[in-house]
């Protein structure tokens, strides 16, 4: 595998930003790594970070590079600060950056497939919210999306919060029924033929567990291809390092 830190200028953000990218590499002599490359444009997982993290965190806290190597899977990890993957009311246009600019830029730099069946998105905590938000708002872009300990109910989190973060991101108005509300998005898509498969996991001791249970109940009332796993765990990297392996096994990857 090749591990690349890519610094580039974003037109949407009007500033220089970064992404970390893992690319398949054909080699038979790398000790402890089984590599796989198809010779075609790579299937791609967009892997999103949490509220207190950045584009480097998945490679620093997990063995994602080693897990991806035998799958021949490219992984793109962007930087979005504390934006909840949103065009912030008082801040930058991270939703536009993520959904419109990032895939175009990444595919211009690297041999990444544009086909829906080759594209997936996943994330943890704030990134779990971002992954589902992206896939549910843009169902033609992804065949599958996964949330690990996701912030599924942002409106409830906003009501609980005493700080300025959610006001800076979403403004003063409720997000219920908008493109920021995962429950509303699931309801709107439930009868649509083309929609992503969803995988959700959360630790039963996680502070976001009750919100995740409510989202599970909402998904089970629809025709989504939906999978979930709730098991012992808290909001920490030991749990996510294990569960990202489950996500990779669940993804509908092409056989190499």
DOKOL-70414 format. One record per residue: residue number from 1; x, y, z of N, C-alpha, C in turn. Coordinates in steps of 0.02 Angstrom, whole numbers, plus 50000, padded with zeros to 5 digits. Example, Ala and Ser with C-alpha at 12.3 -4.5 7.8 and 13.67 -1.06 7.14 Angstrom:
BEGIN
1	50660	49716	50390	50615	49775	50390	50660	49835	50390
2	50642	49888	50354	50684	49947	50357	50645	50002	50394
//
This chain:
BEGIN
1	50042	49940	50000	50000	50000	50000	50044	50062	50000
2	50018	50114	49969	50050	50179	49971	50010	50224	50017
3	50044	50259	50063	50012	50306	50109	50034	50376	50089
4	49985	50417	50070	50000	50483	50041	49966	50538	50081
5	50003	50587	50104	49974	50648	50130	49972	50698	50073
6	49912	50718	50055	49902	50761	49996	49878	50830	50019
7	49919	50880	50008	49902	50950	50022	49880	50983	49957
8	49824	51016	49958	49798	51047	49896	49755	51107	49914
9	49739	51148	49864	49697	51206	49874	49625	51189	49859
10	49580	51209	49903	49509	51197	49893	49475	51261	49869
11	49441	51256	49812	49403	51313	49787	49342	51327	49832
12	49311	51274	49858	49253	51282	49901	49269	51317	49966
13	49326	51298	49996	49346	51326	50060	49387	51389	50053
14	49414	51399	49993	49458	51456	49981	49519	51456	50028
15	49546	51396	50037	49607	51388	50077	49640	51322	50060
16	49701	51315	50082	49737	51252	50073	49715	51203	50127
17	49705	51141	50107	49683	51089	50154	49721	51025	50138
18	49702	50971	50172	49739	50908	50165	49692	50849	50166
19	49714	50795	50135	49682	50730	50142	49737	50677	50146
20	49723	50624	50182	49766	50565	50183	49734	50512	50138
21	49775	50482	50096	49750	50434	50047	49791	50369	50051
22	49757	50313	50052	49789	50248	50048	49773	50218	49980
23	49824	50197	49944	49815	50170	49877	49844	50099	49873
24	49809	50054	49838	49836	49987	49829	49902	49988	49791
25	49945	49941	49809	50010	49933	49776	50022	49860	49762
26	50044	49845	49701	50059	49776	49684	50129	49758	49706
27	50134	49715	49756	50199	49691	49779	50190	49623	49812
28	50240	49580	49803	50237	49513	49832	50287	49503	49888
29	50328	49553	49903	50383	49543	49950	50378	49588	50012
30	50322	49622	50021	50314	49665	50079	50299	49621	50140
31	50341	49623	50189	50335	49579	50247	50273	49597	50288
32	50232	49546	50301	50174	49556	50344	50115	49589	50311
33	50117	49599	50246	50062	49632	50210	50045	49593	50148
34	49982	49576	50139	49958	49546	50078	49926	49600	50036
35	49954	49614	49978	49929	49668	49936	49890	49641	49877
36	49844	49681	49852	49803	49659	49796	49785	49719	49753
37	49798	49714	49689	49782	49768	49642	49748	49736	49581
38	49693	49766	49558	49655	49737	49503	49679	49759	49435
39	49714	49815	49431	49734	49842	49367	49683	49891	49339
40	49623	49894	49371	49572	49942	49351	49573	50001	49399
41	49529	50050	49386	49522	50104	49434	49497	50076	49500
42	49522	50104	49555	49512	50074	49620	49442	50087	49648
43	49414	50034	49679	49358	50045	49723	49381	50090	49781
44	49335	50132	49805	49357	50185	49851	49311	50190	49912
45	49341	50194	49971	49305	50208	50033	49325	50278	50056
46	49275	50321	50061	49286	50387	50093	49275	50377	50168
47	49327	50388	50207	49327	50372	50278	49333	50436	50318
48	49282	50451	50358	49274	50517	50388	49293	50517	50462
49	49321	50573	50484	49345	50578	50554	49292	50608	50600
50	49306	50605	50665	49261	50631	50715	49274	50703	50734
51	49237	50727	50783	49236	50798	50800	49304	50824	50823
52	49341	50784	50861	49404	50809	50889	49465	50786	50849
53	49454	50760	50788	49508	50729	50750	49522	50766	50685
54	49565	50735	50643	49581	50763	50578	49592	50706	50528
55	49618	50723	50469	49624	50674	50415	49676	50620	50429
56	49718	50629	50480	49771	50579	50495	49749	50528	50546
57	49692	50537	50578	49677	50500	50639	49666	50426	50627
58	49634	50407	50572	49622	50336	50559	49687	50297	50551
59	49738	50327	50520	49802	50292	50512	49843	50293	50576
60	49830	50340	50621	49867	50344	50684	49838	50299	50738
61	49773	50287	50736	49740	50251	50791	49718	50180	50773
62	49718	50164	50708	49699	50096	50687	49750	50069	50638
63	49741	50007	50617	49783	49975	50566	49747	49974	50499
64	49713	50028	50483	49672	50030	50422	49712	50015	50359
65	49774	50037	50356	49815	50023	50297	49825	49948	50288
66	49839	49913	50342	49850	49841	50338	49784	49805	50323
67	49729	49828	50350	49665	49796	50337	49643	49803	50264
68	49659	49860	50234	49637	49874	50166	49681	49840	50113
69	49743	49824	50130	49792	49800	50081	49767	49739	50041
70	49742	49686	50073	49722	49628	50033	49658	49638	49994
71	49623	49693	50006	49559	49706	49973	49567	49745	49908
72	49626	49774	49897	49636	49816	49838	49593	49878	49840
73	49581	49905	49900	49535	49960	49911	49573	50024	49924
74	49556	50077	49888	49582	50144	49902	49541	50176	49957
75	49574	50215	50000	49539	50249	50054	49558	50323	50053
76	49507	50366	50053	49517	50439	50052	49491	50467	50117
77	49534	50501	50154	49517	50528	50220	49526	50604	50219
78	49472	50642	50213	49476	50714	50208	49479	50749	50276
79	49493	50813	50274	49495	50856	50334	49436	50904	50331
80	49394	50903	50384	49336	50948	50384	49328	50987	50449
81	49379	50986	50493	49376	51022	50556	49314	51001	50597
82	49284	51048	50634	49228	51033	50678	49162	51057	50645
83	49150	51034	50584	49098	51062	50542	49034	51020	50539
84	49035	50958	50565	48981	50911	50555	48964	50902	50481
85	49015	50908	50439	49008	50896	50368	48951	50937	50339
86	48953	51002	50354	48898	51047	50340	48925	51113	50313
87	48887	51146	50270	48901	51216	50253	48881	51257	50314
88	48929	51276	50354	48916	51307	50418	48883	51376	50410
89	48836	51391	50454	48805	51457	50454	48857	51510	50469
90	48900	51496	50518	48955	51541	50535	49020	51502	50527
91	49042	51495	50465	49102	51456	50451	49107	51440	50378
92	49140	51384	50363	49156	51369	50294	49108	51318	50263
93	49114	51310	50197	49068	51268	50159	49094	51197	50153
94	49092	51161	50209	49122	51094	50209	49078	51042	50174
95	49012	51053	50172	48969	51007	50136	48983	51011	50061
96	48988	51071	50035	49006	51080	49964	49074	51050	49949
97	49121	51063	49994	49189	51035	49985	49186	50959	49983
98	49151	50928	50031	49150	50855	50036	49115	50823	49977
99	49055	50846	49961	49012	50810	49914	49023	50829	49841
100	49047	50889	49828	49054	50912	49759	49127	50917	49737
101	49170	50943	49781	49239	50955	49760	49285	50896	49774
102	49282	50868	49833	49330	50816	49853	49333	50757	49804
103	49276	50726	49785	49281	50669	49739	49313	50687	49672
104	49297	50747	49647	49325	50769	49583	49400	50779	49589
105	49421	50811	49643	49493	50823	49653	49530	50758	49664
106	49503	50714	49706	49537	50651	49720	49544	50609	49657
107	49492	50607	49615	49495	50568	49553	49540	50599	49502
108	49552	50665	49507	49599	50696	49461	49672	50680	49479
109	49684	50666	49544	49751	50649	49567	49766	50574	49564
110	49715	50533	49576	49726	50461	49585	49676	50420	49543
111	49693	50358	49526	49650	50317	49483	49592	50286	49522
112	49542	50326	49538	49486	50305	49579	49424	50298	49535
113	49387	50246	49545	49327	50233	49505	49272	50283	49520
114	49235	50302	49468	49177	50346	49476	49112	50307	49482
115	49113	50242	49470	49053	50202	49469	49022	50196	49539
116	48956	50202	49542	48922	50199	49606	48938	50134	49643
117	48941	50078	49607	48952	50014	49640	49023	50006	49667
118	49067	50053	49652	49136	50052	49676	49149	50103	49731
119	49097	50138	49754	49107	50192	49802	49068	50181	49866
120	49103	50192	49923	49076	50180	49989	49096	50238	50035
121	49060	50248	50089	49077	50300	50137	49065	50274	50207
122	49109	50290	50253	49103	50269	50323	49136	50322	50367
123	49119	50319	50431	49150	50366	50478	49132	50349	50549
124	49165	50382	50595	49151	50371	50666	49127	50436	50699
125	49080	50429	50746	49054	50484	50785	49027	50539	50739
126	49055	50599	50739	49034	50650	50692	49041	50624	50620
127	49092	50584	50607	49101	50556	50541	49050	50503	50523
128	49022	50467	50573	48968	50421	50560	48906	50458	50537
129	48893	50514	50570	48839	50559	50548	48853	50583	50477
130	48914	50605	50464	48932	50630	50398	48925	50578	50344
131	48943	50516	50359	48939	50462	50310	48867	50449	50290
132	48822	50443	50339	48752	50432	50324	48720	50493	50291
133	48738	50552	50314	48711	50613	50284	48730	50617	50210
134	48792	50602	50194	48815	50604	50125	48779	50552	50082
135	48776	50491	50106	48746	50437	50067	48671	50445	50060
136	48637	50472	50111	48565	50480	50107	48544	50540	50067
137	48585	50592	50067	48572	50650	50025	48592	50639	49953
138	48642	50595	49942	48668	50582	49875	48667	50507	49862
139	48608	50476	49860	48604	50403	49855	48630	50375	49789
140	48635	50417	49738	48662	50393	49674	48738	50389	49674
141	48770	50413	49728	48843	50414	49730	48875	50354	49764
142	48837	50321	49809	48866	50268	49851	48820	50207	49852
143	48852	50149	49849	48813	50087	49855	48807	50066	49928
144	48851	50091	49972	48849	50070	50042	48879	50125	50086
145	48852	50130	50147	48876	50178	50196	48876	50147	50266
146	48925	50164	50307	48931	50135	50373	48943	50189	50425
147	48911	50181	50483	48920	50226	50539	48945	50187	50599
148	49000	50210	50628	49028	50181	50689	49018	50231	50746
149	48976	50213	50795	48962	50258	50852	48941	50327	50828
150	48897	50329	50779	48880	50392	50746	48838	50439	50789
151	48846	50503	50774	48803	50555	50805	48739	50559	50764
152	48694	50512	50776	48637	50503	50732	48583	50556	50741
153	48576	50582	50802	48522	50629	50817	48552	50697	50836
154	48570	50736	50785	48605	50799	50797	48559	50850	50831
155	48495	50848	50817	48449	50895	50850	48448	50884	50925
156	48447	50822	50947	48450	50807	51018	48517	50828	51048
157	48571	50816	51013	48637	50838	51037	48638	50914	51045
158	48609	50949	50998	48607	51021	51001	48567	51046	51062
159	48512	51012	51076	48471	51031	51133	48508	51019	51199
160	48550	50967	51201	48587	50951	51262	48647	50998	51272
161	48672	51027	51217	48735	51065	51220	48725	51133	51251
162	48775	51154	51289	48775	51221	51319	48824	51267	51284
163	48860	51242	51235	48911	51282	51201	48885	51314	51137
164	48930	51343	51100	48914	51380	51039	48921	51338	50976
165	48948	51278	50982	48967	51239	50922	48909	51230	50874
166	48853	51205	50899	48797	51188	50855	48765	51250	50825
167	48765	51306	50863	48739	51368	50836	48783	51393	50778
168	48848	51387	50786	48894	51409	50733	48885	51366	50670
169	48871	51302	50679	48863	51257	50622	48795	51264	50589
170	48742	51257	50630	48674	51251	50603	48631	51314	50611
171	48655	51363	50648	48615	51423	50660	48567	51414	50717
172	48516	51455	50718	48469	51456	50775	48410	51409	50765
173	48393	51392	50703	48332	51355	50690	48342	51279	50699
174	48288	51244	50713	48289	51171	50718	48308	51141	50651
175	48343	51085	50652	48361	51050	50590	48312	50994	50573
176	48261	50985	50614	48213	50931	50601	48181	50939	50533
177	48180	50885	50495	48149	50887	50429	48193	50915	50374
178	48255	50933	50389	48299	50962	50339	48349	50910	50314
179	48394	50932	50269	48445	50887	50243	48497	50868	50295
180	48494	50899	50355	48540	50882	50409	48512	50828	50456
181	48449	50810	50447	48413	50766	50493	48412	50695	50464
182	48451	50649	50493	48456	50581	50466	48389	50545	50469
183	48351	50556	50520	48286	50522	50526	48239	50543	50469
184	48239	50607	50454	48198	50632	50399	48223	50605	50331
185	48288	50600	50323	48316	50576	50260	48298	50502	50248
186	48301	50462	50300	48281	50392	50295	48208	50386	50274
187	48166	50427	50305	48095	50425	50289	48082	50445	50216
188	48117	50496	50193	48107	50519	50124	48129	50468	50072
189	48180	50429	50090	48208	50381	50041	48178	50311	50046
190	48135	50300	50094	48116	50231	50109	48082	50195	50051
191	48048	50232	50007	48015	50200	49951	48055	50205	49886
192	48112	50237	49889	48153	50244	49828	48187	50178	49812
193	48191	50162	49748	48222	50099	49727	48298	50102	49737
194	48330	50156	49716	48403	50162	49722	48418	50197	49787
195	48446	50160	49834	48467	50189	49897	48524	50146	49924
196	48568	50175	49965	48627	50138	49988	48609	50086	50041
197	48648	50033	50043	48646	49988	50099	48677	50023	50160
198	48650	50011	50219	48673	50045	50279	48697	49994	50331
199	48753	50010	50362	48779	49970	50418	48791	50017	50476
200	48765	49999	50535	48770	50041	50594	48795	49999	50653
201	48844	50025	50689	48865	49992	50751	48877	50044	50805
202	48869	50023	50867	48881	50067	50923	48890	50025	50986
203	48933	50046	51030	48943	50012	51093	48885	50026	51141
204	48867	49975	51179	48809	49983	51223	48823	50028	51283
205	48887	50043	51296	48905	50090	51350	48923	50159	51322
206	48914	50169	51258	48930	50233	51225	48877	50285	51244
207	48898	50347	51253	48850	50400	51270	48802	50415	51212
208	48817	50391	51152	48773	50399	51094	48728	50338	51081
209	48729	50289	51127	48695	50226	51114	48619	50235	51107
210	48588	50275	51149	48515	50283	51146	48495	50315	51079
211	48533	50363	51056	48519	50394	50991	48526	50343	50935
212	48576	50299	50941	48585	50247	50890	48528	50196	50892
213	48503	50180	50950	48446	50134	50954	48384	50164	50919
214	48373	50228	50929	48315	50260	50896	48323	50260	50820
215	48384	50270	50797	48396	50269	50725	48386	50198	50697
216	48408	50149	50733	48396	50079	50713	48321	50066	50705
217	48282	50088	50753	48210	50078	50750	48179	50112	50689
218	48205	50171	50673	48181	50207	50613	48197	50169	50550
219	48258	50141	50545	48279	50105	50485	48239	50040	50477
220	48222	50009	50532	48186	49946	50528	48114	49954	50504
221	48090	50015	50501	48023	50029	50475	48024	50044	50400
222	48081	50034	50368	48089	50050	50298	48112	49988	50259
223	48121	49997	50194	48145	49943	50150	48220	49946	50137
224	48256	49985	50177	48328	49989	50169	48360	49920	50180
225	48413	49906	50142	48457	49850	50157	48498	49872	50217
226	48479	49853	50276	48505	49882	50338	48533	49828	50383
227	48594	49839	50409	48625	49793	50456	48649	49833	50516
228	48649	49801	50575	48673	49836	50634	48707	49787	50681
229	48749	49813	50725	48777	49773	50779	48786	49818	50840
230	48751	49803	50893	48760	49835	50957	48793	49785	51004
231	48851	49802	51030	48889	49756	51073	48925	49797	51126
232	48952	49765	51177	48986	49803	51230	49042	49846	51202
233	49045	49908	51225	49097	49954	51202	49080	50026	51220
234	49131	50068	51220	49123	50138	51233	49147	50178	51173
235	49154	50243	51182	49172	50289	51127	49248	50294	51125
236	49281	50242	51097	49354	50241	51100	49383	50200	51043
237	49449	50209	51032	49481	50182	50972	49489	50106	50972
238	49493	50074	51030	49495	50002	51030	49433	49972	50997
239	49376	50001	51012	49313	49979	50983	49313	49992	50908
240	49333	50052	50887	49330	50070	50816	49381	50031	50774
241	49438	50015	50803	49488	49975	50767	49459	49906	50751
242	49420	49878	50797	49388	49814	50784	49332	49820	50734
243	49291	49872	50742	49231	49877	50701	49245	49899	50629
244	49299	49934	50617	49314	49952	50547	49332	49889	50508
245	49357	49838	50541	49370	49775	50508	49303	49742	50488
246	49253	49747	50532	49187	49721	50516	49156	49759	50457
247	49167	49825	50456	49141	49865	50400	49172	49843	50334
248	49238	49834	50334	49272	49813	50272	49247	49744	50249
249	49233	49700	50296	49207	49634	50278	49136	49640	50251
250	49098	49688	50276	49028	49697	50255	49022	49731	50187
251	49069	49773	50168	49065	49809	50105	49058	49761	50046
252	49016	49779	49997	49007	49736	49938	49064	49746	49888
253	49123	49725	49907	49182	49734	49865	49184	49681	49809
254	49213	49700	49753	49224	49652	49700	49279	49604	49719
255	49272	49542	49700	49323	49492	49714	49383	49504	49670
256	49442	49503	49700	49504	49513	49661	49532	49447	49637
//
